[in-house]
Amino acid sequence: MELSLDKIDLFVIKLKELIDNKNIVVILQGDLASGKTTLVKSYVKSCGIDDNVTSPTFMVQSVYDGNIYHYDIYNKELESFIATGLLEEFEKDGIHFVEWGDDKLIKILKEYGFDYLKVKIEKKDESREYIIES
């Protein structure tokens, strides 16, 4: 689905249909400034939540109302992410958005039986293309 950033709400509607209020990990992949955090902001806002959503780059995890969790593992080794106990966070009820999750993380999610979706975001000139894989 290719959309301008001001139409991201249309993608969020589609994403919410796929998530359907279940416990799930949403892997967000894309280049720097592709709109990963913007997508989380739009999702949180669409839930009627007024929390200030920012990239959790320096704190690894942010937690928002409505059991929405937001992780950023950029420049962090997956092993260190797991060693700090954050993998267990995925057991909590809610939606878990993970910026910069890779195929190694997806393999672990599969091994542990976590539901997940992968959203790839590709920057275009004035828009973004959103590709969902599960």
N, CA, C and O atoms as a Tinker XYZ file with bonds, in Angstrom:
   536  protein
     1  N      0.860000   -1.161000    0.000000    73     2
     2  CA     0.000000    0.000000    0.000000    64     1     3
     3  C      0.908000    1.227000    0.000000    63     2     4     5
     4  O      1.689000    1.413000    0.933000    81     3
     5  N      0.820000    2.049000   -1.012000    73     3     6
     6  CA     1.637000    3.264000   -1.084000    64     5     7
     7  C      0.782000    4.470000   -0.734000    63     6     8     9
     8  O     -0.269000    4.702000   -1.332000    81     7
     9  N      1.259000    5.243000    0.262000    73     7    10
    10  CA     0.505000    6.394000    0.765000    64     9    11
    11  C      1.444000    7.536000    1.112000    63    10    12    13
    12  O      2.608000    7.317000    1.447000    81    11
    13  N      0.933000    8.746000    1.029000    73    11    14
    14  CA     1.675000    9.882000    1.565000    64    13    15
    15  C      1.545000    9.820000    3.093000    63    14    16    17
    16  O      0.605000    9.224000    3.618000    81    15
    17  N      2.490000   10.437000    3.796000    73    15    18
    18  CA     2.473000   10.360000    5.261000    64    17    19
    19  C      1.205000   10.937000    5.869000    63    18    20    21
    20  O      0.795000   10.509000    6.947000    81    19
    21  N      0.574000   11.901000    5.203000    73    19    22
    22  CA    -0.661000   12.465000    5.756000    64    21    23
    23  C     -1.851000   11.524000    5.576000    63    22    24    25
    24  O     -2.940000   11.811000    6.073000    81    23
    25  N     -1.662000   10.419000    4.883000    73    23    26
    26  CA    -2.717000    9.409000    4.706000    64    25    27
    27  C     -2.397000    8.124000    5.463000    63    26    28    29
    28  O     -3.015000    7.088000    5.216000    81    27
    29  N     -1.439000    8.183000    6.381000    73    27    30
    30  CA    -1.012000    6.986000    7.111000    64    29    31
    31  C     -2.168000    6.340000    7.883000    63    30    32    33
    32  O     -2.145000    5.140000    8.156000    81    31
    33  N     -3.180000    7.148000    8.231000    73    31    34
    34  CA    -4.332000    6.613000    8.964000    64    33    35
    35  C     -5.008000    5.476000    8.194000    63    34    36    37
    36  O     -5.561000    4.561000    8.805000    81    35
    37  N     -4.969000    5.524000    6.877000    73    35    38
    38  CA    -5.562000    4.453000    6.065000    64    37    39
    39  C     -4.818000    3.145000    6.276000    63    38    40    41
    40  O     -5.429000    2.078000    6.333000    81    39
    41  N     -3.500000    3.229000    6.392000    73    39    42
    42  CA    -2.731000    2.019000    6.655000    64    41    43
    43  C     -2.979000    1.523000    8.078000    63    42    44    45
    44  O     -3.067000    0.317000    8.308000    81    43
    45  N     -3.091000    2.433000    9.016000    73    43    46
    46  CA    -3.343000    2.055000   10.412000    64    45    47
    47  C     -4.663000    1.287000   10.524000    63    46    48    49
    48  O     -4.753000    0.324000   11.285000    81    47
    49  N     -5.674000    1.701000    9.783000    73    47    50
    50  CA    -6.959000    0.977000    9.785000    64    49    51
    51  C     -6.738000   -0.465000    9.345000    63    50    52    53
    52  O     -7.250000   -1.391000    9.975000    81    51
    53  N     -5.986000   -0.659000    8.277000    73    51    54
    54  CA    -5.692000   -2.003000    7.776000    64    53    55
    55  C     -4.901000   -2.798000    8.814000    63    54    56    57
    56  O     -5.180000   -3.974000    9.051000    81    55
    57  N     -3.923000   -2.152000    9.422000    73    55    58
    58  CA    -3.103000   -2.823000   10.431000    64    57    59
    59  C     -3.946000   -3.252000   11.626000    63    58    60    61
    60  O     -3.784000   -4.361000   12.135000    81    59
    61  N     -4.840000   -2.382000   12.074000    73    59    62
    62  CA    -5.703000   -2.722000   13.210000    64    61    63
    63  C     -6.602000   -3.910000   12.891000    63    62    64    65
    64  O     -6.880000   -4.729000   13.767000    81    63
    65  N     -7.059000   -4.012000   11.649000    73    63    66
    66  CA    -7.866000   -5.175000   11.251000    64    65    67
    67  C     -7.056000   -6.459000   11.378000    63    66    68    69
    68  O     -7.573000   -7.480000   11.830000    81    67
    69  N     -5.796000   -6.409000   10.982000    73    67    70
    70  CA    -4.942000   -7.597000   11.060000    64    69    71
    71  C     -4.576000   -7.946000   12.500000    63    70    72    73
    72  O     -4.504000   -9.120000   12.864000    81    71
    73  N     -4.350000   -6.931000   13.303000    73    71    74
    74  CA    -3.989000   -7.158000   14.708000    64    73    75
    75  C     -5.185000   -7.684000   15.485000    63    74    76    77
    76  O     -5.050000   -8.602000   16.295000    81    75
    77  N     -6.350000   -7.107000   15.242000    73    75    78
    78  CA    -7.609000   -7.575000   15.822000    64    77    79
    79  C     -7.538000   -7.804000   17.332000    63    78    80    81
    80  O     -8.013000   -8.824000   17.831000    81    79
    81  N     -6.944000   -6.852000   18.059000    73    79    82
    82  CA    -6.883000   -6.883000   19.527000    64    81    83
    83  C     -6.214000   -8.120000   20.111000    63    82    84    85
    84  O     -6.502000   -8.488000   21.250000    81    83
    85  N     -5.333000   -8.768000   19.362000    73    83    86
    86  CA    -4.641000   -9.914000   19.938000    64    85    87
    87  C     -3.245000   -9.512000   20.381000    63    86    88    89
    88  O     -2.730000   -8.464000   19.991000    81    87
    89  N     -2.642000  -10.359000   21.199000    73    87    90
    90  CA    -1.258000  -10.131000   21.606000    64    89    91
    91  C     -0.378000  -10.430000   20.404000    63    90    92    93
    92  O     -0.410000  -11.530000   19.852000    81    91
    93  N      0.407000   -9.439000   20.005000    73    91    94
    94  CA     1.190000   -9.611000   18.791000    64    93    95
    95  C      2.418000   -8.721000   18.825000    63    94    96    97
    96  O      2.418000   -7.655000   19.442000    81    95
    97  N      3.456000   -9.173000   18.158000    73    95    98
    98  CA     4.670000   -8.386000   17.976000    64    97    99
    99  C      4.644000   -7.876000   16.542000    63    98   100   101
   100  O      4.485000   -8.656000   15.603000    81    99
   101  N      4.801000   -6.573000   16.375000    73    99   102
   102  CA     4.825000   -5.966000   15.042000    64   101   103
   103  C      6.247000   -5.482000   14.789000    63   102   104   105
   104  O      6.703000   -4.515000   15.399000    81   103
   105  N      6.936000   -6.161000   13.889000    73   103   106
   106  CA     8.301000   -5.815000   13.525000    64   105   107
   107  C      8.241000   -4.703000   12.484000    63   106   108   109
   108  O      7.591000   -4.855000   11.449000    81   107
   109  N      8.910000   -3.594000   12.750000    73   107   110
   110  CA     8.932000   -2.461000   11.825000    64   109   111
   111  C     10.323000   -2.358000   11.209000    63   110   112   113
   112  O     11.313000   -2.147000   11.909000    81   111
   113  N     10.381000   -2.510000    9.897000    73   111   114
   114  CA    11.651000   -2.432000    9.191000    64   113   115
   115  C     11.604000   -1.298000    8.181000    63   114   116   117
   116  O     10.590000   -1.091000    7.515000    81   115
   117  N     12.698000   -0.571000    8.070000    73   115   118
   118  CA    12.806000    0.518000    7.106000    64   117   119
   119  C     14.040000    1.340000    7.394000    63   118   120   121
   120  O     14.600000    1.274000    8.489000    81   119
   121  N     14.462000    2.110000    6.419000    73   119   122
   122  CA    15.631000    2.969000    6.577000    64   121   123
   123  C     15.378000    4.032000    7.629000    63   122   124   125
   124  O     14.251000    4.212000    8.089000    81   123
   125  N     16.443000    4.739000    8.008000    73   123   126
   126  CA    16.308000    5.892000    8.884000    64   125   127
   127  C     15.309000    6.864000    8.280000    63   126   128   129
   128  O     15.320000    7.104000    7.072000    81   127
   129  N     14.456000    7.415000    9.107000    73   127   130
   130  CA    13.447000    8.405000    8.701000    64   129   131
   131  C     12.424000    7.865000    7.703000    63   130   132   133
   132  O     11.833000    8.627000    6.938000    81   131
   133  N     12.221000    6.555000    7.714000    73   131   134
   134  CA    11.206000    5.985000    6.813000    64   133   135
   135  C      9.801000    6.118000    7.379000    63   134   136   137
   136  O      8.829000    6.031000    6.628000    81   135
   137  N      9.670000    6.328000    8.694000    73   135   138
   138  CA     8.350000    6.519000    9.280000    64   137   139
   139  C      7.932000    5.445000   10.265000    63   138   140   141
   140  O      6.738000    5.263000   10.506000    81   139
   141  N      8.886000    4.732000   10.839000    73   139   142
   142  CA     8.544000    3.681000   11.802000    64   141   143
   143  C      7.876000    4.273000   13.046000    63   142   144   145
   144  O      6.818000    3.805000   13.467000    81   143
   145  N      8.487000    5.291000   13.626000    73   143   146
   146  CA     7.904000    5.922000   14.810000    64   145   147
   147  C      6.615000    6.650000   14.448000    63   146   148   149
   148  O      5.670000    6.661000   15.237000    81   147
   149  N      6.564000    7.249000   13.279000    73   147   150
   150  CA     5.338000    7.915000   12.823000    64   149   151
   151  C      4.184000    6.927000   12.755000    63   150   152   153
   152  O      3.051000    7.268000   13.096000    81   151
   153  N      4.464000    5.711000   12.318000    73   151   154
   154  CA     3.429000    4.681000   12.268000    64   153   155
   155  C      2.929000    4.352000   13.669000    63   154   156   157
   156  O      1.723000    4.224000   13.881000    81   155
   157  N      3.841000    4.214000   14.627000    73   155   158
   158  CA     3.432000    3.925000   16.010000    64   157   159
   159  C      2.612000    5.084000   16.561000    63   158   160   161
   160  O      1.588000    4.864000   17.208000    81   159
   161  N      3.052000    6.324000   16.310000    73   159   162
   162  CA     2.289000    7.503000   16.752000    64   161   163
   163  C      0.869000    7.464000   16.217000    63   162   164   165
   164  O     -0.087000    7.700000   16.957000    81   163
   165  N      0.731000    7.166000   14.941000    73   163   166
   166  CA    -0.596000    7.127000   14.317000    64   165   167
   167  C     -1.447000    6.011000   14.898000    63   166   168   169
   168  O     -2.650000    6.182000   15.095000    81   167
   169  N     -0.830000    4.867000   15.176000    73   167   170
   170  CA    -1.565000    3.743000   15.769000    64   169   171
   171  C     -2.081000    4.134000   17.159000    63   170   172   173
   172  O     -3.256000    3.938000   17.469000    81   171
   173  N     -1.191000    4.687000   17.990000    73   171   174
   174  CA    -1.572000    5.076000   19.351000    64   173   175
   175  C     -2.694000    6.115000   19.302000    63   174   176   177
   176  O     -3.671000    6.006000   20.044000    81   175
   177  N     -2.562000    7.104000   18.448000    73   175   178
   178  CA    -3.581000    8.144000   18.308000    64   177   179
   179  C     -4.915000    7.543000   17.860000    63   178   180   181
   180  O     -5.974000    7.963000   18.328000    81   179
   181  N     -4.866000    6.562000   16.956000    73   179   182
   182  CA    -6.100000    5.943000   16.461000    64   181   183
   183  C     -6.839000    5.174000   17.550000    63   182   184   185
   184  O     -8.027000    4.882000   17.414000    81   183
   185  N     -6.135000    4.848000   18.626000    73   183   186
   186  CA    -6.744000    4.156000   19.767000    64   185   187
   187  C     -7.323000    5.143000   20.776000    63   186   188   189
   188  O     -7.815000    4.744000   21.832000    81   187
   189  N     -7.262000    6.433000   20.446000    73   187   190
   190  CA    -7.785000    7.455000   21.343000    64   189   191
   191  C     -6.880000    7.746000   22.517000    63   190   192   193
   192  O     -7.339000    8.243000   23.545000    81   191
   193  N     -5.608000    7.447000   22.383000    73   191   194
   194  CA    -4.641000    7.633000   23.456000    64   193   195
   195  C     -3.830000    8.889000   23.158000    63   194   196   197
   196  O     -3.358000    9.079000   22.036000    81   195
   197  N     -3.669000    9.744000   24.167000    73   195   198
   198  CA    -2.963000   11.007000   23.991000    64   197   199
   199  C     -1.515000   10.969000   24.456000    63   198   200   201
   200  O     -0.906000   12.022000   24.647000    81   199
   201  N     -0.955000    9.790000   24.641000    73   199   202
   202  CA     0.432000    9.685000   25.091000    64   201   203
   203  C      1.380000   10.319000   24.077000    63   202   204   205
   204  O      1.120000   10.308000   22.874000    81   203
   205  N      2.483000   10.870000   24.581000    73   203   206
   206  CA     3.514000   11.428000   23.712000    64   205   207
   207  C      4.386000   10.284000   23.195000    63   206   208   209
   208  O      5.141000    9.681000   23.958000    81   207
   209  N      4.282000    9.992000   21.915000    73   207   210
   210  CA     5.022000    8.882000   21.318000    64   209   211
   211  C      6.298000    9.416000   20.682000    63   210   212   213
   212  O      6.257000   10.269000   19.795000    81   211
   213  N      7.421000    8.906000   21.144000    73   211   214
   214  CA     8.718000    9.236000   20.565000    64   213   215
   215  C      9.496000    7.939000   20.380000    63   214   216   217
   216  O      9.157000    6.909000   20.964000    81   215
   217  N     10.526000    8.002000   19.574000    73   215   218
   218  CA    11.352000    6.815000   19.378000    64   217   219
   219  C     12.079000    6.486000   20.675000    63   218   220   221
   220  O     12.731000    7.353000   21.257000    81   219
   221  N     11.972000    5.239000   21.133000    73   219   222
   222  CA    12.638000    4.857000   22.382000    64   221   223
   223  C     14.106000    4.479000   22.191000    63   222   224   225
   224  O     14.606000    3.580000   22.867000    81   223
   225  N     14.794000    5.153000   21.280000    73   223   226
   226  CA    16.169000    4.807000   20.932000    64   225   227
   227  C     17.076000    4.695000   22.146000    63   226   228   229
   228  O     17.846000    3.741000   22.251000    81   227
   229  N     17.000000    5.637000   23.053000    73   227   230
   230  CA    17.941000    5.652000   24.166000    64   229   231
   231  C     17.442000    4.919000   25.400000    63   230   232   233
   232  O     18.203000    4.738000   26.350000    81   231
   233  N     16.185000    4.494000   25.412000    73   231   234
   234  CA    15.673000    3.761000   26.557000    64   233   235
   235  C     15.235000    2.361000   26.187000    63   234   236   237
   236  O     14.813000    1.614000   27.069000    81   235
   237  N     15.311000    1.983000   24.970000    73   235   238
   238  CA    14.970000    0.676000   24.439000    64   237   239
   239  C     13.465000    0.429000   24.408000    63   238   240   241
   240  O     12.959000   -0.093000   23.415000    81   239
   241  N     12.734000    0.789000   25.466000    73   239   242
   242  CA    11.304000    0.487000   25.529000    64   241   243
   243  C     10.509000    1.678000   26.055000    63   242   244   245
   244  O     10.922000    2.360000   26.993000    81   243
   245  N      9.362000    1.909000   25.429000    73   243   246
   246  CA     8.359000    2.849000   25.953000    64   245   247
   247  C      7.057000    2.078000   26.079000    63   246   248   249
   248  O      6.770000    1.182000   25.285000    81   247
   249  N      6.279000    2.434000   27.081000    73   247   250
   250  CA     4.989000    1.778000   27.292000    64   249   251
   251  C      3.921000    2.860000   27.268000    63   250   252   253
   252  O      4.041000    3.882000   27.944000    81   251
   253  N      2.875000    2.626000   26.481000    73   251   254
   254  CA     1.782000    3.585000   26.340000    64   253   255
   255  C      0.498000    2.973000   26.893000    63   254   256   257
   256  O      0.395000    1.757000   27.058000    81   255
   257  N     -0.472000    3.829000   27.173000    73   255   258
   258  CA    -1.782000    3.335000   27.617000    64   257   259
   259  C     -2.304000    2.320000   26.606000    63   258   260   261
   260  O     -1.873000    2.296000   25.454000    81   259
   261  N     -3.223000    1.497000   27.046000    73   259   262
   262  CA    -3.844000    0.528000   26.150000    64   261   263
   263  C     -2.970000   -0.672000   25.849000    63   262   264   265
   264  O     -3.166000   -1.349000   24.839000    81   263
   265  N     -1.992000   -0.944000   26.729000    73   263   266
   266  CA    -1.082000   -2.078000   26.540000    64   265   267
   267  C     -0.364000   -2.030000   25.190000    63   266   268   269
   268  O     -0.296000   -3.026000   24.470000    81   267
   269  N      0.164000   -0.861000   24.868000    73   267   270
   270  CA     0.947000   -0.703000   23.648000    64   269   271
   271  C      2.399000   -0.499000   24.064000    63   270   272   273
   272  O      2.721000    0.421000   24.816000    81   271
   273  N      3.263000   -1.367000   23.567000    73   271   274
   274  CA     4.674000   -1.355000   23.896000    64   273   275
   275  C      5.460000   -0.979000   22.640000    63   274   276   277
   276  O      5.091000   -1.361000   21.530000    81   275
   277  N      6.539000   -0.232000   22.827000    73   275   278
   278  CA     7.310000    0.281000   21.698000    64   277   279
   279  C      8.793000    0.101000   22.015000    63   278   280   281
   280  O      9.286000    0.612000   23.021000    81   279
   281  N      9.495000   -0.624000   21.157000    73   279   282
   282  CA    10.906000   -0.928000   21.369000    64   281   283
   283  C     11.715000   -0.405000   20.187000    63   282   284   285
   284  O     11.218000   -0.346000   19.063000    81   283
   285  N     12.948000   -0.032000   20.445000    73   283   286
   286  CA    13.870000    0.360000   19.389000    64   285   287
   287  C     15.169000   -0.381000   19.656000    63   286   288   289
   288  O     15.833000   -0.133000   20.662000    81   287
   289  N     15.533000   -1.285000   18.761000    73   287   290
   290  CA    16.751000   -2.064000   18.973000    64   289   291
   291  C     17.830000   -1.684000   17.965000    63   290   292   293
   292  O     18.718000   -2.482000   17.665000    81   291
   293  N     17.748000   -0.462000   17.444000    73   291   294
   294  CA    18.781000    0.051000   16.545000    64   293   295
   295  C     20.102000    0.115000   17.304000    63   294   296   297
   296  O     20.151000    0.569000   18.448000    81   295
   297  N     21.153000   -0.336000   16.668000    73   295   298
   298  CA    22.497000   -0.342000   17.269000    64   297   299
   299  C     22.592000   -1.205000   18.521000    63   298   300   301
   300  O     23.508000   -1.021000   19.322000    81   299
   301  N     21.682000   -2.125000   18.704000    73   299   302
   302  CA    21.745000   -3.025000   19.843000    64   301   303
   303  C     21.824000   -4.450000   19.304000    63   302   304   305
   304  O     21.075000   -4.822000   18.400000    81   303
   305  N     22.691000   -5.208000   19.837000    73   303   306
   306  CA    22.781000   -6.601000   19.440000    64   305   307
   307  C     21.553000   -7.342000   19.961000    63   306   308   309
   308  O     21.114000   -7.113000   21.088000    81   307
   309  N     21.011000   -8.214000   19.150000    73   307   310
   310  CA    19.830000   -8.974000   19.548000    64   309   311
   311  C     20.086000   -9.752000   20.831000    63   310   312   313
   312  O     19.214000   -9.849000   21.694000    81   311
   313  N     21.276000  -10.297000   20.949000    73   311   314
   314  CA    21.613000  -11.077000   22.142000    64   313   315
   315  C     21.533000  -10.208000   23.399000    63   314   316   317
   316  O     21.072000  -10.662000   24.447000    81   315
   317  N     21.983000   -8.959000   23.287000    73   315   318
   318  CA    21.919000   -8.079000   24.459000    64   317   319
   319  C     20.468000   -7.709000   24.770000    63   318   320   321
   320  O     20.099000   -7.570000   25.936000    81   319
   321  N     19.659000   -7.552000   23.747000    73   319   322
   322  CA    18.228000   -7.288000   23.913000    64   321   323
   323  C     17.590000   -8.430000   24.698000    63   322   324   325
   324  O     16.817000   -8.199000   25.628000    81   323
   325  N     17.913000   -9.644000   24.323000    73   323   326
   326  CA    17.353000  -10.825000   24.986000    64   325   327
   327  C     17.917000  -10.960000   26.408000    63   326   328   329
   328  O     17.186000  -11.296000   27.339000    81   327
   329  N     19.216000  -10.698000   26.567000    73   327   330
   330  CA    19.863000  -10.838000   27.877000    64   329   331
   331  C     19.283000   -9.879000   28.916000    63   330   332   333
   332  O     19.304000  -10.184000   30.109000    81   331
   333  N     18.769000   -8.736000   28.490000    73   331   334
   334  CA    18.196000   -7.779000   29.437000    64   333   335
   335  C     16.779000   -8.164000   29.854000    63   334   336   337
   336  O     16.164000   -7.482000   30.673000    81   335
   337  N     16.264000   -9.253000   29.293000    73   335   338
   338  CA    14.946000   -9.730000   29.698000    64   337   339
   339  C     13.798000   -9.144000   28.901000    63   338   340   341
   340  O     12.635000   -9.397000   29.217000    81   339
   341  N     14.100000   -8.375000   27.884000    73   339   342
   342  CA    13.011000   -7.750000   27.145000    64   341   343
   343  C     12.217000   -8.734000   26.287000    63   342   344   345
   344  O     11.074000   -8.455000   25.926000    81   343
   345  N     12.808000   -9.874000   25.960000    73   343   346
   346  CA    12.042000  -10.878000   25.204000    64   345   347
   347  C     10.829000  -11.323000   26.026000    63   346   348   349
   348  O      9.766000  -11.600000   25.470000    81   347
   349  N     10.993000  -11.389000   27.342000    73   347   350
   350  CA     9.880000  -11.774000   28.210000    64   349   351
   351  C      8.772000  -10.724000   28.193000    63   350   352   353
   352  O      7.617000  -11.033000   28.488000    81   351
   353  N      9.117000   -9.496000   27.852000    73   351   354
   354  CA     8.106000   -8.443000   27.746000    64   353   355
   355  C      7.041000   -8.809000   26.719000    63   354   356   357
   356  O      5.880000   -8.427000   26.862000    81   355
   357  N      7.434000   -9.545000   25.689000    73   355   358
   358  CA     6.481000   -9.933000   24.643000    64   357   359
   359  C      5.376000  -10.842000   25.175000    63   358   360   361
   360  O      4.350000  -11.020000   24.519000    81   359
   361  N      5.576000  -11.412000   26.349000    73   359   362
   362  CA     4.550000  -12.257000   26.955000    64   361   363
   363  C      3.417000  -11.433000   27.556000    63   362   364   365
   364  O      2.342000  -11.966000   27.831000    81   363
   365  N      3.648000  -10.143000   27.760000    73   363   366
   366  CA     2.607000   -9.283000   28.314000    64   365   367
   367  C      1.513000   -9.064000   27.276000    63   366   368   369
   368  O      1.780000   -8.961000   26.079000    81   367
   369  N      0.260000   -8.993000   27.769000    73   367   370
   370  CA    -0.860000   -8.719000   26.878000    64   369   371
   371  C     -0.651000   -7.377000   26.198000    63   370   372   373
   372  O     -0.316000   -6.388000   26.850000    81   371
   373  N     -0.846000   -7.347000   24.905000    73   371   374
   374  CA    -0.773000   -6.079000   24.201000    64   373   375
   375  C     -0.149000   -6.177000   22.824000    63   374   376   377
   376  O      0.127000   -7.259000   22.306000    81   375
   377  N      0.059000   -5.003000   22.256000    73   375   378
   378  CA     0.693000   -4.855000   20.951000    64   377   379
   379  C      2.125000   -4.401000   21.208000    63   378   380   381
   380  O      2.354000   -3.433000   21.933000    81   379
   381  N      3.079000   -5.097000   20.618000    73   379   382
   382  CA     4.492000   -4.806000   20.814000    64   381   383
   383  C      5.104000   -4.388000   19.482000    63   382   384   385
   384  O      5.335000   -5.227000   18.611000    81   383
   385  N      5.368000   -3.089000   19.324000    73   383   386
   386  CA     6.009000   -2.578000   18.113000    64   385   387
   387  C      7.518000   -2.588000   18.329000    63   386   388   389
   388  O      8.013000   -2.044000   19.316000    81   387
   389  N      8.250000   -3.215000   17.397000    73   387   390
   390  CA     9.704000   -3.298000   17.509000    64   389   391
   391  C     10.338000   -2.662000   16.272000    63   390   392   393
   392  O     10.266000   -3.204000   15.169000    81   391
   393  N     10.961000   -1.500000   16.482000    73   391   394
   394  CA    11.689000   -0.866000   15.387000    64   393   395
   395  C     13.034000   -1.562000   15.218000    63   394   396   397
   396  O     13.708000   -1.874000   16.199000    81   395
   397  N     13.412000   -1.800000   13.982000    73   395   398
   398  CA    14.692000   -2.397000   13.605000    64   397   399
   399  C     14.775000   -3.887000   13.915000    63   398   400   401
   400  O     15.878000   -4.429000   13.988000    81   399
   401  N     13.652000   -4.559000   14.099000    73   399   402
   402  CA    13.687000   -6.013000   14.265000    64   401   403
   403  C     14.151000   -6.653000   12.969000    63   402   404   405
   404  O     13.812000   -6.185000   11.883000    81   403
   405  N     14.927000   -7.724000   13.083000    73   403   406
   406  CA    15.445000   -8.367000   11.877000    64   405   407
   407  C     14.973000   -9.815000   11.791000    63   406   408   409
   408  O     14.162000  -10.268000   12.599000    81   407
   409  N     15.495000  -10.530000   10.799000    73   407   410
   410  CA    15.072000  -11.911000   10.588000    64   409   411
   411  C     15.512000  -12.836000   11.719000    63   410   412   413
   412  O     14.868000  -13.857000   11.959000    81   411
   413  N     16.605000  -12.496000   12.424000    73   411   414
   414  CA    17.007000  -13.302000   13.586000    64   413   415
   415  C     15.945000  -13.198000   14.681000    63   414   416   417
   416  O     15.612000  -14.192000   15.326000    81   415
   417  N     15.420000  -12.002000   14.884000    73   415   418
   418  CA    14.362000  -11.832000   15.882000    64   417   419
   419  C     13.109000  -12.586000   15.458000    63   418   420   421
   420  O     12.460000  -13.225000   16.286000    81   419
   421  N     12.771000  -12.518000   14.196000    73   419   422
   422  CA    11.589000  -13.246000   13.703000    64   421   423
   423  C     11.746000  -14.742000   13.924000    63   422   424   425
   424  O     10.786000  -15.421000   14.291000    81   423
   425  N     12.944000  -15.258000   13.705000    73   423   426
   426  CA    13.193000  -16.685000   13.937000    64   425   427
   427  C     12.945000  -17.036000   15.408000    63   426   428   429
   428  O     12.342000  -18.066000   15.712000    81   427
   429  N     13.410000  -16.181000   16.310000    73   427   430
   430  CA    13.197000  -16.416000   17.748000    64   429   431
   431  C     11.709000  -16.348000   18.089000    63   430   432   433
   432  O     11.205000  -17.172000   18.851000    81   431
   433  N     11.009000  -15.362000   17.523000    73   431   434
   434  CA     9.567000  -15.249000   17.777000    64   433   435
   435  C      8.843000  -16.522000   17.348000    63   434   436   437
   436  O      7.960000  -17.013000   18.051000    81   435
   437  N      9.223000  -17.045000   16.198000    73   435   438
   438  CA     8.621000  -18.299000   15.716000    64   437   439
   439  C      8.922000  -19.445000   16.674000    63   438   440   441
   440  O      8.031000  -20.219000   17.022000    81   439
   441  N     10.186000  -19.555000   17.101000    73   439   442
   442  CA    10.587000  -20.644000   17.990000    64   441   443
   443  C      9.816000  -20.622000   19.306000    63   442   444   445
   444  O      9.489000  -21.672000   19.859000    81   443
   445  N      9.526000  -19.417000   19.807000    73   443   446
   446  CA     8.816000  -19.286000   21.083000    64   445   447
   447  C      7.298000  -19.197000   20.917000    63   446   448   449
   448  O      6.571000  -19.091000   21.905000    81   447
   449  N      6.826000  -19.238000   19.688000    73   447   450
   450  CA     5.390000  -19.266000   19.442000    64   449   451
   451  C      4.684000  -17.923000   19.542000    63   450   452   453
   452  O      3.472000  -17.887000   19.756000    81   451
   453  N      5.404000  -16.825000   19.392000    73   451   454
   454  CA     4.776000  -15.508000   19.418000    64   453   455
   455  C      4.124000  -15.210000   18.066000    63   454   456   457
   456  O      4.687000  -15.517000   17.015000    81   455
   457  N      2.939000  -14.612000   18.104000    73   455   458
   458  CA     2.325000  -14.097000   16.883000    64   457   459
   459  C      3.064000  -12.830000   16.484000    63   458   460   461
   460  O      3.446000  -12.026000   17.334000    81   459
   461  N      3.260000  -12.661000   15.183000    73   459   462
   462  CA     3.953000  -11.459000   14.739000    64   461   463
   463  C      3.494000  -11.061000   13.341000    63   462   464   465
   464  O      2.966000  -11.871000   12.579000    81   463
   465  N      3.710000   -9.808000   13.040000    73   463   466
   466  CA     3.564000   -9.260000   11.693000    64   465   467
   467  C      4.843000   -8.489000   11.407000    63   466   468   469
   468  O      5.426000   -7.886000   12.308000    81   467
   469  N      5.271000   -8.509000   10.174000    73   467   470
   470  CA     6.404000   -7.686000    9.771000    64   469   471
   471  C      5.882000   -6.613000    8.827000    63   470   472   473
   472  O      5.198000   -6.906000    7.847000    81   471
   473  N      6.218000   -5.365000    9.142000    73   471   474
   474  CA     5.832000   -4.243000    8.285000    64   473   475
   475  C      7.113000   -3.615000    7.749000    63   474   476   477
   476  O      7.917000   -3.063000    8.500000    81   475
   477  N      7.281000   -3.711000    6.449000    73   475   478
   478  CA     8.418000   -3.073000    5.792000    64   477   479
   479  C      7.946000   -1.733000    5.244000    63   478   480   481
   480  O      6.908000   -1.640000    4.589000    81   479
   481  N      8.727000   -0.702000    5.526000    73   479   482
   482  CA     8.381000    0.635000    5.066000    64   481   483
   483  C      9.482000    1.096000    4.108000    63   482   484   485
   484  O     10.657000    1.165000    4.469000    81   483
   485  N      9.077000    1.405000    2.898000    73   483   486
   486  CA    10.032000    1.866000    1.895000    64   485   487
   487  C      9.724000    3.313000    1.547000    63   486   488   489
   488  O      8.601000    3.656000    1.178000    81   487
   489  N     10.752000    4.160000    1.673000    73   487   490
   490  CA    10.597000    5.577000    1.357000    64   489   491
   491  C     10.545000    5.769000   -0.153000    63   490   492   493
   492  O     11.364000    5.231000   -0.899000    81   491
   493  N      9.577000    6.536000   -0.572000    73   491   494
   494  CA     9.476000    7.000000   -1.952000    64   493   495
   495  C      9.679000    8.510000   -1.898000    63   494   496   497
   496  O      9.895000    9.047000   -0.812000    81   495
   497  N      9.618000    9.207000   -3.009000    73   495   498
   498  CA     9.844000   10.657000   -3.008000    64   497   499
   499  C      8.930000   11.381000   -2.024000    63   498   500   501
   500  O      9.410000   12.038000   -1.100000    81   499
   501  N      7.642000   11.268000   -2.213000    73   499   502
   502  CA     6.673000   11.982000   -1.375000    64   501   503
   503  C      5.718000   11.037000   -0.653000    63   502   504   505
   504  O      4.683000   11.461000   -0.140000    81   503
   505  N      6.071000    9.761000   -0.618000    73   503   506
   506  CA     5.164000    8.785000    0.005000    64   505   507
   507  C      5.981000    7.654000    0.640000    63   506   508   509
   508  O      7.212000    7.649000    0.621000    81   507
   509  N      5.245000    6.712000    1.193000    73   507   510
   510  CA     5.835000    5.514000    1.767000    64   509   511
   511  C      5.056000    4.318000    1.244000    63   510   512   513
   512  O      3.841000    4.380000    1.053000    81   511
   513  N      5.779000    3.233000    1.016000    73   511   514
   514  CA     5.108000    1.982000    0.671000    64   513   515
   515  C      5.182000    1.069000    1.884000    63   514   516   517
   516  O      6.257000    0.832000    2.435000    81   515
   517  N      4.022000    0.559000    2.294000    73   515   518
   518  CA     3.896000   -0.299000    3.459000    64   517   519
   519  C      3.615000   -1.722000    2.982000    63   518   520   521
   520  O      2.635000   -1.973000    2.280000    81   519
   521  N      4.483000   -2.639000    3.370000    73   519   522
   522  CA     4.355000   -4.029000    2.955000    64   521   523
   523  C      4.218000   -4.869000    4.224000    63   522   524   525
   524  O      5.081000   -4.823000    5.100000    81   523
   525  N      3.141000   -5.629000    4.318000    73   523   526
   526  CA     2.891000   -6.460000    5.508000    64   525   527
   527  C      3.203000   -7.911000    5.168000    63   526   528   529
   528  O      2.764000   -8.434000    4.143000    81   527
   529  N      3.970000   -8.551000    6.049000    73   527   530
   530  CA     4.241000   -9.976000    5.938000    64   529   531
   531  C      3.933000  -10.613000    7.290000    63   530   532   533
   532  O      4.153000  -10.005000    8.337000    81   531
   533  N      3.431000  -11.822000    7.258000    73   531   534
   534  CA     3.184000  -12.521000    8.526000    64   533   535
   535  C      3.672000  -13.937000    8.456000    63   534   536
   536  O      3.550000  -14.681000    9.428000    81   535
